[in-house]
């Protein structure tokens, strides 16, 4: 029986205090205690503990505590909570994740993604359901496995010790170890565990019947404990390659689940994503999609410093490097933050100066979300004279929540025109 979900929506870097009511839901002591336990001694990067509350960081996504779903949305301006504003930033987040491949899914099943309103958790659950539905429709694969037990016909290897122990008075039986070809294998164990898990955590009414249908049609499998090692041991071949996406989603969900072992009512599931990395990937993918006349590379690394003792050195790794005609190198560094009319931080400007020198760049730019004027800046040389050849621009990009492909084209066109 699924319980009703209490849904709180916050923006990144926002705070939630004890007994605070947001979107009609109260953040009570039990939920705060669950987040404090999840935080533990080592902490998590998603939020920080404050007095009688939590403050979220640059990570966005969802954290489900018991029946409370905390949705953390990105923000690139001074937005305030309203239904339209929350929907705007939720759509933008989902569109960006789709663009960079976080919601990559085969065309045959993507037409089923119809949940409204969407959250990241809902979409991942529905994607998993759609993938397993596709596998059931195509037919579950069988694999060989070793099986041990009593049979009425001698086959495989006779385990003589256990045969004598169990069949002394049953001469018609043989205790053997033999190979069998069926659908009881590790891939199906993981998928069945994930189906049972999403039945437990799902609180979206539009998915109840589809989860129930999966449990009805998917063959019952043994209960297994799924860990990181379980997924490391999985091997995909030509027959099982179609399982890869469903297994990836199952891994994401199952390994991010942290049960409340004391009471069992405030289990925590964290599905969170670093907004800085997502923004970097989104700008990179947008440029790659429209890179007919330029070469775009991400995280292009060069050695920078090496200790004499032979230890591990340091490298230079800008976010995006663009080459046009194999000569005019341009370095971009993406930052997910709102400058609010201020200049970039000195550390960011110093970093771009080093990129200029080390990559022999024609131009560099700091790419930010949001509106505002594009600013061209130049570095001083050692004699306090402006060096016109060393430019570092502030490049704001307007955030759009409509057609993501049109937004990507606009980003690529503006950057290419600037180059």
N, C-alpha and C positions, 0 to 999 in steps of 0.2 A: 504493500500500500504506500503510494508516494505522498509525501507531505507537501503542504503548500510552501512555496518559496517566498521568503521576504527578500526584497531586492533593494539594495542601496547603490546608488551611482555617485561616484566621486571623480574628481580630476586628479591627474598626477600632481604630486607635492601637496595635496590637500590633507587636512587633518580630520580625524573622527574622534570625538571625545565621548567618555562614558555617559550613557543616558541621553546622548544627542539623538534627535529624531530627524532623519533624512528621508525624503520621498515617502513619508508615512511610516517608516520603520525605525524602531528604537534599537540603538546599539547598547545592549545591556551587558551586565557584568560577566555572564557566561560566555558571550562571544568575545569579549575583551580577553578573558582568561585563556580561551582557546588560541587566540592569536599570540598571546604572550608565551604559552607553552610551545607553540610552533616555532616562535622566534628562538627560544632556548638560550643557551650560553653563547653559541657561536654566531647567532643572528642569521638573517636572510637578507638578500639585497632588495626585496620588494618594498619593505617599509621599515621605519624606525619606531621604537617605543618612546612615547612621551608620557608625561604625568597623566594617568587615567585616560590614555588614548593611544592612537597610532598615527604616524605621519607617513604617507606614501612617498615613494621616491620616483625615479624616472621610468619605472617599469609599469606597463599597462597590461590589461587583460582582466582575469577574474580570479577571485579567491572565494571559495565556497566553504563556509564554516557551518556545519550542521545544515539547517534549512535556510541559512542566511547567505545570499549571494552578494558579494561586494564587487561591483564592476568599476574598474579603474580605467578612465578614458584619457587619451592624450589631449593636450591643449596648447595652442600656439598664440593665444591672445587672452584678453581679460574676460573670458567667458564666465557667465553666471549660470546656475542650474535652472533649466527650464526644459520642458519636453522637447521643444524644437532644437535647443542647443545640444542636449544630450544625444538626440538622434543624429544631428549633424556630425559630431565627433565620433560617434559609434560607427556610422557609415564610412567615415574617412579611414578609421582604423581597419575595418574589415576590407575595404577596397585596397589599402596598402598591403595588407597581408596576402590578399589574393594575388596582387601584382608580383610580389617577391617569391611566391610559391608556397607560402605557409598553408594555403588552402588549395594546393594543387590536387586535382581529382579528375578521374576520367570522365569524358563527356557523357558516356552512357548513363552515369548515375548523378551527374551534377544537376540535372533537371529537377531532381527531387528536393533541392535545397530551397524550401519555401517558408521557413520559420519567420514570423514577424511578431514582436520585435526580436531582432537577432542579438545574441551576445556571442562572444568568442567561444564560451563553453558550449552553448547550444549548437553552434555551427560544427564544432569538432565532434560532438556526439552524433549529430545528424550525418556528418560525413562518414563516420565509422559505421553507422547503420546502413547507409547507402552502399558502402564498400562490401559489407557482409551480405547484404541482399543480392548484390551482383554476383558474389561468389556462390551463393546458394542457387541462383538462377543458372549459372554456368555449370554447376556441379562440383561438389567438394572433391578434392583430390585424395587418392589413397597412397599410402607409403608402406614399405616393409618395416616390420618391427619384430623384435624378439619377444616371444611369449613363453611362459613357463606354467605348467599345470598338468592335470590329469586328462588324458584322452582315451578313447576306446580303440584307436588304431595306432600302431607304432609308427611315429614319424619324427624326424629330427634326431636329437641326441637324448638317449635314455639317461636320466639322472638316477643312477642305481641306488644311492643312499636314500634319497627321498622316496624313491619307488618302493623300497622295502619298508620304509617307515609308514607310508600311507596306504599301501595296497597289499599288505600281507594277506588280508582276507578278501581282496577284490582282484582276483587274477584276470578279470576281463579289462582292467584299466592299466594304463602306462603313464608314469610321471616323466614328462619329456620337456625339453627346451627346443622350440622350433620357431621358424619364421612365419609370420602371418601378414597378409596384405589387406589392410583396412584403413578406415579414416581416423583411427585413434593414434594421433601423433602430436608432436609438440606444437605445431602451428595451430591446430584446432584446440589444444588445451589453452593456449594463450587467448585465442579469440573467444572461447566460451567463458573464460574468466573475465574478460573485458565486457562481455554482454551482461553477465551477472552484476558486474560493477556499475555499469551505466544504469541498469535498472534500479540500483540502490541510490545513486546520486541524482538521477534525473528528476526535475520538478516541472518540466515543460509539458503541459497537458497534451500538446499536439504530437508528442513523440511516444506517449504511453502505449498506444496500440501497436506501433511498429516494433517497439522493443519486445512486447509480448509475443508478436508473430515470430520474431527471431528465436526466442526461447522455445517456441512451439516446433519450429521447423529445423532448428540447428540440433544435431544429435547431442545427447547428453554426454558430457565428458567428465573424467575424474577431476576432482578439485586439486589444483596445484598452487604452490607458492611461487609467485612471479617476482623475480628480482632482475637487477641489471645483468647478472650472469646468464639468466634465461635467454635474453635477447642476443647476447654475444655468441651463444652456441647455435643460434638458428642459422641455417644455410639455405639459400634460395637457389633453385635451378630453373630450367626451362619450364617445368610443370608448375612450380610454386611461385614464379615471379609475380603473378597476378595478386598474390597475397601481401606483397610488400607494403602497399599503402595502408591497408587495414592494420597490419602489424605495427607500422610506424605510429599510427594514431593510438593504438592500444598501448604502446610503450609510453607515449607522451602522457596519457591519462593515468595508467597504472603506477608509473614511477613517481608521479607528482602527488600521489595520494598519501596522506599522513593520518592514520586512524587515531582516534582518541581512545587509548587503551584503558583509561580509568573509568569513564562513564559510557563511552560508545555513542554519545549523542552530539558531539561537537567535532566530528571528523573534519579534516582540512584538506581541500584540494586546491592547489595553486597552479594556475595556467597563466603565467606572466611572461612578458616579452620586453626586452630592453628597447625603449623607444629610440635611443641614439643609434643603435645598430639597425633597427628597422628603417629609420630615415635614411641612413647611409645606403642600405641595400635598395631602397626604393629609388633614390636618385640614380644609383648605378644601373639598375635594371631599366629605368626610363631612358638613360643614355644608350645602353646597349641595344634596346629595341629599335632605336632610330639612329644607328651609327654607320650609315652607308659610307660616309666620307671621313670618318674618324676611327681611331683605335682606342678602345676604352678598357682599362684594366683596374681591378680592385685590389687593395692591400698589396701593392707592388713593393716588395721589401728589398732593401740594400743594407749591407754591413756598414756599421757606423763606428763602433769602438770594440776593441778586443784587449783583454788584460794580458799582461806578459806571462802570467802563470798558466796560460792555456785554458782558463775557465771560460764559461759561457759569456759571450760578448753581447752587445746591444745593436739593434738595427733601426733603420728608418722605414716606416711603413705608413705612407699617406693613404687616405681613404680611397681616392680615385685619381688616376693619372690618365690624361688624354693626350694622344699624339695625332696630329694632323699632318699628312704628307710625310710622316716618319721623322719630322724635324721639330715642329713647334710644340714643345711639351708644355702642358698646362696641368697644374696640381689643384685639386679641390679637396677641401676638408669640410665634412658635413657636421653641423651642430644642431641638435634639437633643443633650441631654447629661443626665447623671445628677447631681443635686445632692448625693446621698449625705447628706442631712440638713442641708446647709449652706444659708445664705441665697443668693439670686441675687447676681450680681456688681454692684458699684456702677454700672458702666457701663450694664448692662441696666436697672437701676432708674431711672437718670437719663433714659435713652431713653424709658421709659414715662411719666415725669413730663412730658416735652415733648409726647408724644402726647396726654396728658390736656389740657394747655393748648391745643394747636394744633387738635385735633379736637373740643374741648369735650366730651370723653367722660364718660359717666356712670360707667363702670368701665373698668379695663384689667387684663390678666392676662398672665403669662408661662406658656406652655403647654409642659410637659416630658413626656417619656415616663417610664413606670415608676410604681411604687406610691408610697405615702406620703400624708401628710395634706395636705389643701388648706388653705392659709394665706391669710387675709385680712390685708392690710397697708394702712396709711394713711400719707400724707405729712405732714410737719410744715409749718406755715406759717411766715412770716418771724418771727413773734413767739414761735417755739418751742412753739406750741400745735398739737395734732394737728388736722389738717383732715379731718373725717369725710367730706367730699364727694369727696375725691381718694383713691380706692382703687386699689391694685395688688395683685392676688392671685397667689399661686403655685399653678398649676393642674396637678397631675400627672395623667396619663392612663395607666391600666394597659395594658400591651402584651399583646395576645391573638393567638394563632396559629391559632385555629379558624376559624369562619365569619367572613370579612372583612366581609360585609354586616351581620351582627349587631354586630360591633365598631364599624362606622361609625355605626350607629343609636345605640349606647350613648354614643359620643363626642358626637354631636349632642344627645342627650337631656340629658346631664350639663351641657353648656355652656349649653343653652337654659334649663334649670332654674336654673342659677347666675345667668343674666341676669335 
